[in-house]
Amino acid sequence: MLREMRGGLTALALVVAGVLVAVSVDLGIPGQALLQSLRFHIAAVLLGLVLLLLIGGAWRRALLFLLAFAVSAGQGAAIIYRQQEAREALVAAPSKPLLKLLSFNILTSNPNGESIARFVVGSGADVVVLLEASPIAAYVDVLRAAYPYFGGCEDGSPCGGVVILSRTPLADVSVQSMSGIWLNRLVTATTEIGGQRVNLVAAHLVKPYFDEFAAEELAKLGAVIGRLEGPVVLAGDFNAAAWSEAIERLMTRQQLLPGPGYPATWPVRLGPLGVPIDNIVTQAPLVIDKVEALGDAMGSNHRGLLAEIRVAD
């Protein structure tokens, strides 16, 4: 009985370890980018199997799988360390509060548009990025009481895709498509807050298992950010974690900095054990002082993010 249990655990651990290899090594296989966002979840499953193998007395096999766990988890931890190390240089500099930003994928079919609109107004955010924004389209008047400036549709009102709401005037508003699979999911604008010019970029990226489209969208997003003059705040639904290879490459090339943590946003039912596929990142001298996920998803399948951003001297 014990031997059969060891065999079953070993077979399962081999499968999980094989998935971790696909996460850690670029094999060019479809869907690999999706697995990278789940790196730490997969590694946690393997670690649990390692513990069961140890309890079952198969310590040689357990040590072998523990090595696979350590390599993959260590690789992911190294990415996070590099991102946080780049951020710490700004954190250590003298700075002052600049703006509060709310980013929220509210879900196209969400029936709670009015409640969300009233929450947004009361959030205290200076800038709001909404994705799949059609549920709040009927409550423009409610939103305009706090946010008189809109970017995202030609008539200045929120539409079914991506919209930026601001307390301060928006200039150079642009609505673009990043690929042919979804249209008008990239909105850029500039504003000035406390004498500081800020480029606002709101993006809703395609799911990473659309490999070619995902690469095309990230290339377009990087090119758009690269042409902007002045610091950038990028927010939205990346459909991938900041430690996935594609997002890490975008952040490195465009010198984008994460917040002090990576709050889980999806799926809502997993709470803090979910995946941080919604993100807010900045360019120097802007640095995120605090970022947290909303406690109530208000009918969405994502949790929103609220970030406090400072400007360093």
Secondary structure, DSSP 8 states (H G I E B T S, - for coil): -HHHHHHHHHHHHHHHHHHHHHHHS----TTHHHHHHTHHHHHHHHHHHHHHHHHTT-HHHHHHHHHHHHHHHHHHHHHHHHHHHHHHHHHTS-EEEEEEEEEEE--TT-S-HHHHHHHHHHS--SEEEEES-GGGGGGHHHHHTT--EEESSTTSS--SSEEEEESS--EEEEEE-SSSSS-S-EEEEEEEETTEEEEEEEEE---TTSHHHHHHHHHHHHHHHHH--S-EEEEEE-SS-TTSHHHHHHHHHTT-B--SS----BSGGGGGGSB--EEEEE-TTEEEEEEEE-S--TT-SS--EEEEEEEE-
